[in-house]
Amino acid sequence: MHDYIKERTIKIGEHIIETKKTVRVIAKEFGVSKSTVHKDLTERLPEINPELAKQVKKILDYHKEIRHLRGGEATRLKYQTQLVKEKPVQPLH
């Protein structure tokens, strides 16, 4: 494994511990794909730093546990925003 991959993997692991952000958000911040972040955290990190990997796994498991709630909220907000843009609210008389 290349040194830059090891460094990125550790940085991503430490970042997720500090911020508790999702894989999607971290991928944007680091300029890599969600797949890369996921592979770094689940496959590479346990080889490089097993203790950090255990802490990261807890956060990933939590995000997985609540993803159905987060997804529902995102969909609700999306359609709420679309309705506001498409049809202005009429004042009540």
PDB file of N, CA, C and O in Angstrom:
ATOM      1  N   MET A   1       0.838  -1.175   0.000  1.00  0.00           N
ATOM      2  CA  MET A   1       0.000   0.000   0.000  1.00  0.00           C
ATOM      3  C   MET A   1       0.889   1.246   0.000  1.00  0.00           C
ATOM      4  O   MET A   1       1.869   1.321   0.741  1.00  0.00           O
ATOM      5  N   HIS A   2       0.537   2.211  -0.831  1.00  0.00           N
ATOM      6  CA  HIS A   2       1.319   3.446  -0.935  1.00  0.00           C
ATOM      7  C   HIS A   2       1.180   4.282   0.332  1.00  0.00           C
ATOM      8  O   HIS A   2       0.169   4.231   1.033  1.00  0.00           O
ATOM      9  N   ASP A   3       2.229   5.052   0.599  1.00  0.00           N
ATOM     10  CA  ASP A   3       2.233   5.887   1.803  1.00  0.00           C
ATOM     11  C   ASP A   3       1.102   6.914   1.796  1.00  0.00           C
ATOM     12  O   ASP A   3       0.501   7.176   2.838  1.00  0.00           O
ATOM     13  N   TYR A   4       0.805   7.501   0.631  1.00  0.00           N
ATOM     14  CA  TYR A   4      -0.244   8.521   0.583  1.00  0.00           C
ATOM     15  C   TYR A   4      -1.611   7.922   0.909  1.00  0.00           C
ATOM     16  O   TYR A   4      -2.472   8.601   1.469  1.00  0.00           O
ATOM     17  N   ILE A   5      -1.807   6.655   0.559  1.00  0.00           N
ATOM     18  CA  ILE A   5      -3.074   5.997   0.889  1.00  0.00           C
ATOM     19  C   ILE A   5      -3.160   5.760   2.398  1.00  0.00           C
ATOM     20  O   ILE A   5      -4.212   5.964   3.004  1.00  0.00           O
ATOM     21  N   LYS A   6      -2.058   5.332   2.993  1.00  0.00           N
ATOM     22  CA  LYS A   6      -2.028   5.142   4.451  1.00  0.00           C
ATOM     23  C   LYS A   6      -2.307   6.452   5.167  1.00  0.00           C
ATOM     24  O   LYS A   6      -3.102   6.494   6.106  1.00  0.00           O
ATOM     25  N   GLU A   7      -1.654   7.525   4.725  1.00  0.00           N
ATOM     26  CA  GLU A   7      -1.847   8.834   5.353  1.00  0.00           C
ATOM     27  C   GLU A   7      -3.297   9.296   5.222  1.00  0.00           C
ATOM     28  O   GLU A   7      -3.895   9.770   6.188  1.00  0.00           O
ATOM     29  N   ARG A   8      -3.856   9.154   4.019  1.00  0.00           N
ATOM     30  CA  ARG A   8      -5.248   9.562   3.792  1.00  0.00           C
ATOM     31  C   ARG A   8      -6.191   8.751   4.665  1.00  0.00           C
ATOM     32  O   ARG A   8      -7.132   9.296   5.242  1.00  0.00           O
ATOM     33  N   THR A   9      -5.945   7.458   4.764  1.00  0.00           N
ATOM     34  CA  THR A   9      -6.797   6.575   5.553  1.00  0.00           C
ATOM     35  C   THR A   9      -6.802   6.991   7.021  1.00  0.00           C
ATOM     36  O   THR A   9      -7.859   7.051   7.649  1.00  0.00           O
ATOM     37  N   ILE A  10      -5.639   7.274   7.560  1.00  0.00           N
ATOM     38  CA  ILE A  10      -5.545   7.695   8.959  1.00  0.00           C
ATOM     39  C   ILE A  10      -6.212   9.061   9.156  1.00  0.00           C
ATOM     40  O   ILE A  10      -6.925   9.268  10.138  1.00  0.00           O
ATOM     41  N   LYS A  11      -5.981   9.991   8.225  1.00  0.00           N
ATOM     42  CA  LYS A  11      -6.600  11.317   8.329  1.00  0.00           C
ATOM     43  C   LYS A  11      -8.117  11.219   8.296  1.00  0.00           C
ATOM     44  O   LYS A  11      -8.806  11.884   9.069  1.00  0.00           O
ATOM     45  N   ILE A  12      -8.633  10.391   7.402  1.00  0.00           N
ATOM     46  CA  ILE A  12     -10.083  10.213   7.301  1.00  0.00           C
ATOM     47  C   ILE A  12     -10.617   9.583   8.584  1.00  0.00           C
ATOM     48  O   ILE A  12     -11.653  10.003   9.100  1.00  0.00           O
ATOM     49  N   GLY A  13      -9.916   8.582   9.096  1.00  0.00           N
ATOM     50  CA  GLY A  13     -10.328   7.937  10.342  1.00  0.00           C
ATOM     51  C   GLY A  13     -10.372   8.910  11.504  1.00  0.00           C
ATOM     52  O   GLY A  13     -11.338   8.923  12.266  1.00  0.00           O
ATOM     53  N   GLU A  14      -9.346   9.717  11.646  1.00  0.00           N
ATOM     54  CA  GLU A  14      -9.297  10.704  12.723  1.00  0.00           C
ATOM     55  C   GLU A  14     -10.386  11.762  12.536  1.00  0.00           C
ATOM     56  O   GLU A  14     -10.990  12.227  13.503  1.00  0.00           O
ATOM     57  N   HIS A  15     -10.624  12.134  11.280  1.00  0.00           N
ATOM     58  CA  HIS A  15     -11.630  13.151  10.978  1.00  0.00           C
ATOM     59  C   HIS A  15     -13.035  12.672  11.345  1.00  0.00           C
ATOM     60  O   HIS A  15     -13.825  13.428  11.911  1.00  0.00           O
ATOM     61  N   ILE A  16     -13.339  11.426  11.025  1.00  0.00           N
ATOM     62  CA  ILE A  16     -14.675  10.908  11.334  1.00  0.00           C
ATOM     63  C   ILE A  16     -14.872  10.789  12.849  1.00  0.00           C
ATOM     64  O   ILE A  16     -15.984  10.970  13.344  1.00  0.00           O
ATOM     65  N   ILE A  17     -13.807  10.487  13.578  1.00  0.00           N
ATOM     66  CA  ILE A  17     -13.883  10.412  15.041  1.00  0.00           C
ATOM     67  C   ILE A  17     -14.170  11.807  15.617  1.00  0.00           C
ATOM     68  O   ILE A  17     -15.008  11.956  16.507  1.00  0.00           O
ATOM     69  N   GLU A  18     -13.478  12.812  15.111  1.00  0.00           N
ATOM     70  CA  GLU A  18     -13.628  14.182  15.618  1.00  0.00           C
ATOM     71  C   GLU A  18     -14.985  14.792  15.272  1.00  0.00           C
ATOM     72  O   GLU A  18     -15.601  15.456  16.106  1.00  0.00           O
ATOM     73  N   THR A  19     -15.449  14.566  14.044  1.00  0.00           N
ATOM     74  CA  THR A  19     -16.629  15.285  13.549  1.00  0.00           C
ATOM     75  C   THR A  19     -17.911  14.460  13.547  1.00  0.00           C
ATOM     76  O   THR A  19     -19.004  15.027  13.559  1.00  0.00           O
ATOM     77  N   LYS A  20     -17.800  13.152  13.533  1.00  0.00           N
ATOM     78  CA  LYS A  20     -18.959  12.243  13.453  1.00  0.00           C
ATOM     79  C   LYS A  20     -19.752  12.435  12.155  1.00  0.00           C
ATOM     80  O   LYS A  20     -20.945  12.136  12.096  1.00  0.00           O
ATOM     81  N   LYS A  21     -19.079  12.934  11.128  1.00  0.00           N
ATOM     82  CA  LYS A  21     -19.748  13.169   9.851  1.00  0.00           C
ATOM     83  C   LYS A  21     -19.949  11.863   9.094  1.00  0.00           C
ATOM     84  O   LYS A  21     -19.328  10.847   9.408  1.00  0.00           O
ATOM     85  N   THR A  22     -20.823  11.904   8.094  1.00  0.00           N
ATOM     86  CA  THR A  22     -21.110  10.718   7.294  1.00  0.00           C
ATOM     87  C   THR A  22     -20.036  10.496   6.228  1.00  0.00           C
ATOM     88  O   THR A  22     -19.246  11.391   5.925  1.00  0.00           O
ATOM     89  N   VAL A  23     -20.023   9.305   5.677  1.00  0.00           N
ATOM     90  CA  VAL A  23     -19.071   8.951   4.616  1.00  0.00           C
ATOM     91  C   VAL A  23     -19.246   9.882   3.425  1.00  0.00           C
ATOM     92  O   VAL A  23     -18.266  10.314   2.819  1.00  0.00           O
ATOM     93  N   ARG A  24     -20.477  10.184   3.095  1.00  0.00           N
ATOM     94  CA  ARG A  24     -20.762  11.059   1.950  1.00  0.00           C
ATOM     95  C   ARG A  24     -20.140  12.445   2.145  1.00  0.00           C
ATOM     96  O   ARG A  24     -19.507  12.974   1.232  1.00  0.00           O
ATOM     97  N   VAL A  25     -20.319  13.028   3.323  1.00  0.00           N
ATOM     98  CA  VAL A  25     -19.789  14.359   3.609  1.00  0.00           C
ATOM     99  C   VAL A  25     -18.259  14.337   3.606  1.00  0.00           C
ATOM    100  O   VAL A  25     -17.619  15.226   3.044  1.00  0.00           O
ATOM    101  N   ILE A  26     -17.686  13.327   4.231  1.00  0.00           N
ATOM    102  CA  ILE A  26     -16.228  13.220   4.294  1.00  0.00           C
ATOM    103  C   ILE A  26     -15.641  13.034   2.902  1.00  0.00           C
ATOM    104  O   ILE A  26     -14.588  13.592   2.593  1.00  0.00           O
ATOM    105  N   ALA A  27     -16.308  12.262   2.066  1.00  0.00           N
ATOM    106  CA  ALA A  27     -15.823  12.052   0.696  1.00  0.00           C
ATOM    107  C   ALA A  27     -15.723  13.389  -0.040  1.00  0.00           C
ATOM    108  O   ALA A  27     -14.746  13.644  -0.744  1.00  0.00           O
ATOM    109  N   LYS A  28     -16.739  14.241   0.128  1.00  0.00           N
ATOM    110  CA  LYS A  28     -16.699  15.560  -0.520  1.00  0.00           C
ATOM    111  C   LYS A  28     -15.550  16.391   0.029  1.00  0.00           C
ATOM    112  O   LYS A  28     -14.826  17.039  -0.727  1.00  0.00           O
ATOM    113  N   GLU A  29     -15.386  16.371   1.345  1.00  0.00           N
ATOM    114  CA  GLU A  29     -14.343  17.183   1.972  1.00  0.00           C
ATOM    115  C   GLU A  29     -12.934  16.756   1.548  1.00  0.00           C
ATOM    116  O   GLU A  29     -12.044  17.592   1.395  1.00  0.00           O
ATOM    117  N   PHE A  30     -12.744  15.451   1.362  1.00  0.00           N
ATOM    118  CA  PHE A  30     -11.418  14.941   0.991  1.00  0.00           C
ATOM    119  C   PHE A  30     -11.236  14.820  -0.523  1.00  0.00           C
ATOM    120  O   PHE A  30     -10.139  14.514  -0.991  1.00  0.00           O
ATOM    121  N   GLY A  31     -12.289  15.055  -1.283  1.00  0.00           N
ATOM    122  CA  GLY A  31     -12.190  15.012  -2.737  1.00  0.00           C
ATOM    123  C   GLY A  31     -12.000  13.616  -3.298  1.00  0.00           C
ATOM    124  O   GLY A  31     -11.335  13.433  -4.318  1.00  0.00           O
ATOM    125  N   VAL A  32     -12.589  12.627  -2.626  1.00  0.00           N
ATOM    126  CA  VAL A  32     -12.539  11.243  -3.110  1.00  0.00           C
ATOM    127  C   VAL A  32     -13.965  10.699  -3.141  1.00  0.00           C
ATOM    128  O   VAL A  32     -14.897  11.353  -2.673  1.00  0.00           O
ATOM    129  N   SER A  33     -14.128   9.509  -3.692  1.00  0.00           N
ATOM    130  CA  SER A  33     -15.466   8.926  -3.787  1.00  0.00           C
ATOM    131  C   SER A  33     -15.901   8.320  -2.460  1.00  0.00           C
ATOM    132  O   SER A  33     -15.082   8.048  -1.583  1.00  0.00           O
ATOM    133  N   LYS A  34     -17.219   8.113  -2.332  1.00  0.00           N
ATOM    134  CA  LYS A  34     -17.753   7.446  -1.136  1.00  0.00           C
ATOM    135  C   LYS A  34     -17.170   6.042  -1.025  1.00  0.00           C
ATOM    136  O   LYS A  34     -16.876   5.568   0.072  1.00  0.00           O
ATOM    137  N   SER A  35     -17.007   5.385  -2.163  1.00  0.00           N
ATOM    138  CA  SER A  35     -16.450   4.031  -2.171  1.00  0.00           C
ATOM    139  C   SER A  35     -15.030   4.013  -1.615  1.00  0.00           C
ATOM    140  O   SER A  35     -14.658   3.108  -0.868  1.00  0.00           O
ATOM    141  N   THR A  36     -14.247   5.012  -1.984  1.00  0.00           N
ATOM    142  CA  THR A  36     -12.866   5.103  -1.494  1.00  0.00           C
ATOM    143  C   THR A  36     -12.848   5.304   0.010  1.00  0.00           C
ATOM    144  O   THR A  36     -12.091   4.642   0.721  1.00  0.00           O
ATOM    145  N   VAL A  37     -13.685   6.220   0.499  1.00  0.00           N
ATOM    146  CA  VAL A  37     -13.743   6.467   1.943  1.00  0.00           C
ATOM    147  C   VAL A  37     -14.158   5.194   2.665  1.00  0.00           C
ATOM    148  O   VAL A  37     -13.556   4.817   3.670  1.00  0.00           O
ATOM    149  N   HIS A  38     -15.175   4.542   2.155  1.00  0.00           N
ATOM    150  CA  HIS A  38     -15.663   3.323   2.796  1.00  0.00           C
ATOM    151  C   HIS A  38     -14.591   2.235   2.812  1.00  0.00           C
ATOM    152  O   HIS A  38     -14.396   1.560   3.822  1.00  0.00           O
ATOM    153  N   LYS A  39     -13.903   2.074   1.693  1.00  0.00           N
ATOM    154  CA  LYS A  39     -12.838   1.068   1.622  1.00  0.00           C
ATOM    155  C   LYS A  39     -11.694   1.421   2.574  1.00  0.00           C
ATOM    156  O   LYS A  39     -11.154   0.552   3.259  1.00  0.00           O
ATOM    157  N   ASP A  40     -11.336   2.697   2.608  1.00  0.00           N
ATOM    158  CA  ASP A  40     -10.283   3.137   3.532  1.00  0.00           C
ATOM    159  C   ASP A  40     -10.652   2.789   4.970  1.00  0.00           C
ATOM    160  O   ASP A  40      -9.822   2.282   5.725  1.00  0.00           O
ATOM    161  N   LEU A  41     -11.896   3.063   5.344  1.00  0.00           N
ATOM    162  CA  LEU A  41     -12.302   2.900   6.739  1.00  0.00           C
ATOM    163  C   LEU A  41     -12.577   1.448   7.135  1.00  0.00           C
ATOM    164  O   LEU A  41     -12.329   1.060   8.277  1.00  0.00           O
ATOM    165  N   THR A  42     -13.080   0.655   6.210  1.00  0.00           N
ATOM    166  CA  THR A  42     -13.467  -0.716   6.578  1.00  0.00           C
ATOM    167  C   THR A  42     -12.418  -1.778   6.245  1.00  0.00           C
ATOM    168  O   THR A  42     -12.360  -2.816   6.904  1.00  0.00           O
ATOM    169  N   GLU A  43     -11.597  -1.529   5.238  1.00  0.00           N
ATOM    170  CA  GLU A  43     -10.607  -2.537   4.848  1.00  0.00           C
ATOM    171  C   GLU A  43      -9.168  -2.136   5.194  1.00  0.00           C
ATOM    172  O   GLU A  43      -8.405  -2.930   5.744  1.00  0.00           O
ATOM    173  N   ARG A  44      -8.819  -0.915   4.868  1.00  0.00           N
ATOM    174  CA  ARG A  44      -7.421  -0.503   5.049  1.00  0.00           C
ATOM    175  C   ARG A  44      -7.097  -0.098   6.482  1.00  0.00           C
ATOM    176  O   ARG A  44      -6.043  -0.458   7.005  1.00  0.00           O
ATOM    177  N   LEU A  45      -7.995   0.646   7.119  1.00  0.00           N
ATOM    178  CA  LEU A  45      -7.718   1.149   8.465  1.00  0.00           C
ATOM    179  C   LEU A  45      -7.479   0.037   9.486  1.00  0.00           C
ATOM    180  O   LEU A  45      -6.576   0.173  10.311  1.00  0.00           O
ATOM    181  N   PRO A  46      -8.252  -1.063   9.470  1.00  0.00           N
ATOM    182  CA  PRO A  46      -7.965  -2.137  10.435  1.00  0.00           C
ATOM    183  C   PRO A  46      -6.550  -2.711  10.314  1.00  0.00           C
ATOM    184  O   PRO A  46      -5.979  -3.162  11.307  1.00  0.00           O
ATOM    185  N   GLU A  47      -5.989  -2.695   9.116  1.00  0.00           N
ATOM    186  CA  GLU A  47      -4.616  -3.176   8.925  1.00  0.00           C
ATOM    187  C   GLU A  47      -3.598  -2.166   9.449  1.00  0.00           C
ATOM    188  O   GLU A  47      -2.566  -2.539  10.006  1.00  0.00           O
ATOM    189  N   ILE A  48      -3.904  -0.886   9.263  1.00  0.00           N
ATOM    190  CA  ILE A  48      -2.964   0.177   9.613  1.00  0.00           C
ATOM    191  C   ILE A  48      -3.029   0.508  11.107  1.00  0.00           C
ATOM    192  O   ILE A  48      -1.999   0.601  11.775  1.00  0.00           O
ATOM    193  N   ASN A  49      -4.252   0.685  11.623  1.00  0.00           N
ATOM    194  CA  ASN A  49      -4.439   1.114  13.004  1.00  0.00           C
ATOM    195  C   ASN A  49      -5.717   0.471  13.560  1.00  0.00           C
ATOM    196  O   ASN A  49      -6.789   1.074  13.493  1.00  0.00           O
ATOM    197  N   PRO A  50      -5.613  -0.736  14.103  1.00  0.00           N
ATOM    198  CA  PRO A  50      -6.799  -1.460  14.572  1.00  0.00           C
ATOM    199  C   PRO A  50      -7.608  -0.723  15.647  1.00  0.00           C
ATOM    200  O   PRO A  50      -8.835  -0.812  15.659  1.00  0.00           O
ATOM    201  N   GLU A  51      -6.947  -0.010  16.532  1.00  0.00           N
ATOM    202  CA  GLU A  51      -7.671   0.697  17.603  1.00  0.00           C
ATOM    203  C   GLU A  51      -8.515   1.835  17.034  1.00  0.00           C
ATOM    204  O   GLU A  51      -9.671   2.007  17.421  1.00  0.00           O
ATOM    205  N   LEU A  52      -7.946   2.601  16.127  1.00  0.00           N
ATOM    206  CA  LEU A  52      -8.692   3.675  15.457  1.00  0.00           C
ATOM    207  C   LEU A  52      -9.854   3.078  14.659  1.00  0.00           C
ATOM    208  O   LEU A  52     -10.947   3.642  14.624  1.00  0.00           O
ATOM    209  N   ALA A  53      -9.608   1.943  14.027  1.00  0.00           N
ATOM    210  CA  ALA A  53     -10.640   1.276  13.228  1.00  0.00           C
ATOM    211  C   ALA A  53     -11.838   0.882  14.087  1.00  0.00           C
ATOM    212  O   ALA A  53     -12.976   0.977  13.628  1.00  0.00           O
ATOM    213  N   LYS A  54     -11.605   0.444  15.321  1.00  0.00           N
ATOM    214  CA  LYS A  54     -12.709   0.078  16.224  1.00  0.00           C
ATOM    215  C   LYS A  54     -13.577   1.290  16.539  1.00  0.00           C
ATOM    216  O   LYS A  54     -14.805   1.196  16.559  1.00  0.00           O
ATOM    217  N   GLN A  55     -12.938   2.416  16.783  1.00  0.00           N
ATOM    218  CA  GLN A  55     -13.689   3.641  17.081  1.00  0.00           C
ATOM    219  C   GLN A  55     -14.492   4.097  15.865  1.00  0.00           C
ATOM    220  O   GLN A  55     -15.640   4.522  15.989  1.00  0.00           O
ATOM    221  N   VAL A  56     -13.876   4.004  14.695  1.00  0.00           N
ATOM    222  CA  VAL A  56     -14.546   4.403  13.454  1.00  0.00           C
ATOM    223  C   VAL A  56     -15.727   3.479  13.182  1.00  0.00           C
ATOM    224  O   VAL A  56     -16.784   3.937  12.749  1.00  0.00           O
ATOM    225  N   LYS A  57     -15.559   2.202  13.428  1.00  0.00           N
ATOM    226  CA  LYS A  57     -16.633   1.228  13.187  1.00  0.00           C
ATOM    227  C   LYS A  57     -17.878   1.563  14.004  1.00  0.00           C
ATOM    228  O   LYS A  57     -18.998   1.419  13.513  1.00  0.00           O
ATOM    229  N   LYS A  58     -17.692   2.003  15.227  1.00  0.00           N
ATOM    230  CA  LYS A  58     -18.837   2.390  16.062  1.00  0.00           C
ATOM    231  C   LYS A  58     -19.623   3.526  15.417  1.00  0.00           C
ATOM    232  O   LYS A  58     -20.854   3.515  15.421  1.00  0.00           O
ATOM    233  N   ILE A  59     -18.919   4.496  14.867  1.00  0.00           N
ATOM    234  CA  ILE A  59     -19.585   5.632  14.214  1.00  0.00           C
ATOM    235  C   ILE A  59     -20.278   5.182  12.935  1.00  0.00           C
ATOM    236  O   ILE A  59     -21.413   5.577  12.670  1.00  0.00           O
ATOM    237  N   LEU A  60     -19.596   4.355  12.140  1.00  0.00           N
ATOM    238  CA  LEU A  60     -20.214   3.855  10.904  1.00  0.00           C
ATOM    239  C   LEU A  60     -21.454   3.023  11.212  1.00  0.00           C
ATOM    240  O   LEU A  60     -22.465   3.128  10.518  1.00  0.00           O
ATOM    241  N   ASP A  61     -21.377   2.201  12.246  1.00  0.00           N
ATOM    242  CA  ASP A  61     -22.530   1.382  12.644  1.00  0.00           C
ATOM    243  C   ASP A  61     -23.701   2.261  13.081  1.00  0.00           C
ATOM    244  O   ASP A  61     -24.855   1.969  12.768  1.00  0.00           O
ATOM    245  N   TYR A  62     -23.397   3.334  13.804  1.00  0.00           N
ATOM    246  CA  TYR A  62     -24.448   4.262  14.229  1.00  0.00           C
ATOM    247  C   TYR A  62     -25.116   4.899  13.012  1.00  0.00           C
ATOM    248  O   TYR A  62     -26.344   4.962  12.941  1.00  0.00           O
ATOM    249  N   HIS A  63     -24.315   5.371  12.053  1.00  0.00           N
ATOM    250  CA  HIS A  63     -24.875   5.978  10.851  1.00  0.00           C
ATOM    251  C   HIS A  63     -25.730   4.971  10.081  1.00  0.00           C
ATOM    252  O   HIS A  63     -26.778   5.324   9.538  1.00  0.00           O
ATOM    253  N   LYS A  64     -25.286   3.743  10.037  1.00  0.00           N
ATOM    254  CA  LYS A  64     -26.058   2.710   9.349  1.00  0.00           C
ATOM    255  C   LYS A  64     -27.379   2.456  10.063  1.00  0.00           C
ATOM    256  O   LYS A  64     -28.408   2.228   9.427  1.00  0.00           O
ATOM    257  N   GLU A  65     -27.339   2.499  11.384  1.00  0.00           N
ATOM    258  CA  GLU A  65     -28.518   2.252  12.200  1.00  0.00           C
ATOM    259  C   GLU A  65     -29.595   3.325  11.991  1.00  0.00           C
ATOM    260  O   GLU A  65     -30.788   3.021  12.012  1.00  0.00           O
ATOM    261  N   ILE A  66     -29.177   4.564  11.793  1.00  0.00           N
ATOM    262  CA  ILE A  66     -30.159   5.649  11.671  1.00  0.00           C
ATOM    263  C   ILE A  66     -30.374   6.116  10.231  1.00  0.00           C
ATOM    264  O   ILE A  66     -31.078   7.102  10.011  1.00  0.00           O
ATOM    265  N   ARG A  67     -29.800   5.450   9.272  1.00  0.00           N
ATOM    266  CA  ARG A  67     -29.877   5.962   7.894  1.00  0.00           C
ATOM    267  C   ARG A  67     -31.309   6.033   7.380  1.00  0.00           C
ATOM    268  O   ARG A  67     -31.630   6.915   6.583  1.00  0.00           O
ATOM    269  N   HIS A  68     -32.176   5.124   7.818  1.00  0.00           N
ATOM    270  CA  HIS A  68     -33.563   5.182   7.353  1.00  0.00           C
ATOM    271  C   HIS A  68     -34.256   6.450   7.850  1.00  0.00           C
ATOM    272  O   HIS A  68     -35.138   6.982   7.176  1.00  0.00           O
ATOM    273  N   LEU A  69     -33.864   6.928   9.014  1.00  0.00           N
ATOM    274  CA  LEU A  69     -34.433   8.176   9.535  1.00  0.00           C
ATOM    275  C   LEU A  69     -33.905   9.375   8.765  1.00  0.00           C
ATOM    276  O   LEU A  69     -34.663  10.271   8.393  1.00  0.00           O
ATOM    277  N   ARG A  70     -32.609   9.386   8.530  1.00  0.00           N
ATOM    278  CA  ARG A  70     -31.982  10.498   7.819  1.00  0.00           C
ATOM    279  C   ARG A  70     -32.492  10.570   6.385  1.00  0.00           C
ATOM    280  O   ARG A  70     -32.757  11.659   5.877  1.00  0.00           O
ATOM    281  N   GLY A  71     -32.629   9.445   5.741  1.00  0.00           N
ATOM    282  CA  GLY A  71     -33.116   9.412   4.355  1.00  0.00           C
ATOM    283  C   GLY A  71     -34.535   9.925   4.255  1.00  0.00           C
ATOM    284  O   GLY A  71     -34.860  10.671   3.331  1.00  0.00           O
ATOM    285  N   GLY A  72     -35.386   9.539   5.192  1.00  0.00           N
ATOM    286  CA  GLY A  72     -36.772  10.004   5.189  1.00  0.00           C
ATOM    287  C   GLY A  72     -36.854  11.504   5.381  1.00  0.00           C
ATOM    288  O   GLY A  72     -37.653  12.176   4.728  1.00  0.00           O
ATOM    289  N   GLU A  73     -36.042  12.026   6.262  1.00  0.00           N
ATOM    290  CA  GLU A  73     -36.016  13.469   6.517  1.00  0.00           C
ATOM    291  C   GLU A  73     -35.546  14.229   5.282  1.00  0.00           C
ATOM    292  O   GLU A  73     -36.104  15.273   4.944  1.00  0.00           O
ATOM    293  N   ALA A  74     -34.525  13.709   4.608  1.00  0.00           N
ATOM    294  CA  ALA A  74     -34.007  14.362   3.402  1.00  0.00           C
ATOM    295  C   ALA A  74     -35.073  14.389   2.308  1.00  0.00           C
ATOM    296  O   ALA A  74     -35.228  15.398   1.620  1.00  0.00           O
ATOM    297  N   THR A  75     -35.798  13.302   2.144  1.00  0.00           N
ATOM    298  CA  THR A  75     -36.852  13.243   1.135  1.00  0.00           C
ATOM    299  C   THR A  75     -37.972  14.225   1.468  1.00  0.00           C
ATOM    300  O   THR A  75     -38.478  14.917   0.585  1.00  0.00           O
ATOM    301  N   ARG A  76     -38.356  14.284   2.734  1.00  0.00           N
ATOM    302  CA  ARG A  76     -39.410  15.196   3.161  1.00  0.00           C
ATOM    303  C   ARG A  76     -39.009  16.649   2.872  1.00  0.00           C
ATOM    304  O   ARG A  76     -39.806  17.426   2.345  1.00  0.00           O
ATOM    305  N   LEU A  77     -37.777  17.002   3.218  1.00  0.00           N
ATOM    306  CA  LEU A  77     -37.303  18.363   2.966  1.00  0.00           C
ATOM    307  C   LEU A  77     -37.227  18.673   1.469  1.00  0.00           C
ATOM    308  O   LEU A  77     -37.532  19.786   1.040  1.00  0.00           O
ATOM    309  N   LYS A  78     -36.820  17.679   0.685  1.00  0.00           N
ATOM    310  CA  LYS A  78     -36.716  17.873  -0.761  1.00  0.00           C
ATOM    311  C   LYS A  78     -38.074  18.238  -1.350  1.00  0.00           C
ATOM    312  O   LYS A  78     -38.187  19.195  -2.116  1.00  0.00           O
ATOM    313  N   TYR A  79     -39.107  17.471  -0.992  1.00  0.00           N
ATOM    314  CA  TYR A  79     -40.422  17.728  -1.559  1.00  0.00           C
ATOM    315  C   TYR A  79     -41.051  18.987  -0.976  1.00  0.00           C
ATOM    316  O   TYR A  79     -41.811  19.675  -1.658  1.00  0.00           O
ATOM    317  N   GLN A  80     -40.743  19.289   0.263  1.00  0.00           N
ATOM    318  CA  GLN A  80     -41.229  20.519   0.880  1.00  0.00           C
ATOM    319  C   GLN A  80     -40.662  21.731   0.136  1.00  0.00           C
ATOM    320  O   GLN A  80     -41.385  22.687  -0.143  1.00  0.00           O
ATOM    321  N   THR A  81     -39.384  21.685  -0.180  1.00  0.00           N
ATOM    322  CA  THR A  81     -38.717  22.766  -0.905  1.00  0.00           C
ATOM    323  C   THR A  81     -39.281  22.901  -2.315  1.00  0.00           C
ATOM    324  O   THR A  81     -39.489  24.015  -2.796  1.00  0.00           O
ATOM    325  N   GLN A  82     -39.529  21.781  -2.977  1.00  0.00           N
ATOM    326  CA  GLN A  82     -40.076  21.818  -4.335  1.00  0.00           C
ATOM    327  C   GLN A  82     -41.464  22.437  -4.344  1.00  0.00           C
ATOM    328  O   GLN A  82     -41.783  23.217  -5.242  1.00  0.00           O
ATOM    329  N   LEU A  83     -42.286  22.109  -3.373  1.00  0.00           N
ATOM    330  CA  LEU A  83     -43.632  22.659  -3.315  1.00  0.00           C
ATOM    331  C   LEU A  83     -43.605  24.164  -3.126  1.00  0.00           C
ATOM    332  O   LEU A  83     -44.407  24.880  -3.726  1.00  0.00           O
ATOM    333  N   VAL A  84     -42.709  24.642  -2.315  1.00  0.00           N
ATOM    334  CA  VAL A  84     -42.597  26.083  -2.083  1.00  0.00           C
ATOM    335  C   VAL A  84     -42.179  26.791  -3.365  1.00  0.00           C
ATOM    336  O   VAL A  84     -42.694  27.866  -3.670  1.00  0.00           O
ATOM    337  N   LYS A  85     -41.259  26.209  -4.116  1.00  0.00           N
ATOM    338  CA  LYS A  85     -40.790  26.829  -5.360  1.00  0.00           C
ATOM    339  C   LYS A  85     -41.868  26.816  -6.440  1.00  0.00           C
ATOM    340  O   LYS A  85     -42.018  27.784  -7.185  1.00  0.00           O
ATOM    341  N   GLU A  86     -42.624  25.704  -6.523  1.00  0.00           N
ATOM    342  CA  GLU A  86     -43.600  25.558  -7.581  1.00  0.00           C
ATOM    343  C   GLU A  86     -44.878  26.364  -7.343  1.00  0.00           C
ATOM    344  O   GLU A  86     -45.444  26.930  -8.278  1.00  0.00           O
ATOM    345  N   LYS A  87     -45.319  26.413  -6.107  1.00  0.00           N
ATOM    346  CA  LYS A  87     -46.608  27.023  -5.812  1.00  0.00           C
ATOM    347  C   LYS A  87     -46.453  27.970  -4.622  1.00  0.00           C
ATOM    348  O   LYS A  87     -46.322  27.517  -3.485  1.00  0.00           O
ATOM    349  N   PRO A  88     -46.467  29.279  -4.875  1.00  0.00           N
ATOM    350  CA  PRO A  88     -46.360  30.212  -3.767  1.00  0.00           C
ATOM    351  C   PRO A  88     -47.568  30.080  -2.833  1.00  0.00           C
ATOM    352  O   PRO A  88     -48.677  29.781  -3.275  1.00  0.00           O
ATOM    353  N   VAL A  89     -47.343  30.299  -1.584  1.00  0.00           N
ATOM    354  CA  VAL A  89     -48.397  30.192  -0.585  1.00  0.00           C
ATOM    355  C   VAL A  89     -49.366  31.361  -0.743  1.00  0.00           C
ATOM    356  O   VAL A  89     -48.939  32.513  -0.821  1.00  0.00           O
ATOM    357  N   GLN A  90     -50.660  31.074  -0.789  1.00  0.00           N
ATOM    358  CA  GLN A  90     -51.685  32.098  -0.914  1.00  0.00           C
ATOM    359  C   GLN A  90     -52.018  32.665   0.466  1.00  0.00           C
ATOM    360  O   GLN A  90     -52.195  31.901   1.415  1.00  0.00           O
ATOM    361  N   PRO A  91     -52.107  33.981   0.594  1.00  0.00           N
ATOM    362  CA  PRO A  91     -52.483  34.540   1.883  1.00  0.00           C
ATOM    363  C   PRO A  91     -53.951  34.232   2.182  1.00  0.00           C
ATOM    364  O   PRO A  91     -54.787  34.192   1.280  1.00  0.00           O
ATOM    365  N   LEU A  92     -54.245  34.018   3.450  1.00  0.00           N
ATOM    366  CA  LEU A  92     -55.622  33.739   3.870  1.00  0.00           C
ATOM    367  C   LEU A  92     -56.375  35.048   4.051  1.00  0.00           C
ATOM    368  O   LEU A  92     -55.853  35.992   4.645  1.00  0.00           O
ATOM    369  N   HIS A  93     -57.623  35.108   3.532  1.00  0.00           N
ATOM    370  CA  HIS A  93     -58.462  36.312   3.673  1.00  0.00           C
ATOM    371  C   HIS A  93     -59.711  35.988   4.424  1.00  0.00           C
ATOM    372  O   HIS A  93     -60.544  36.867   4.646  1.00  0.00           O
TER     373      HIS A  93
END
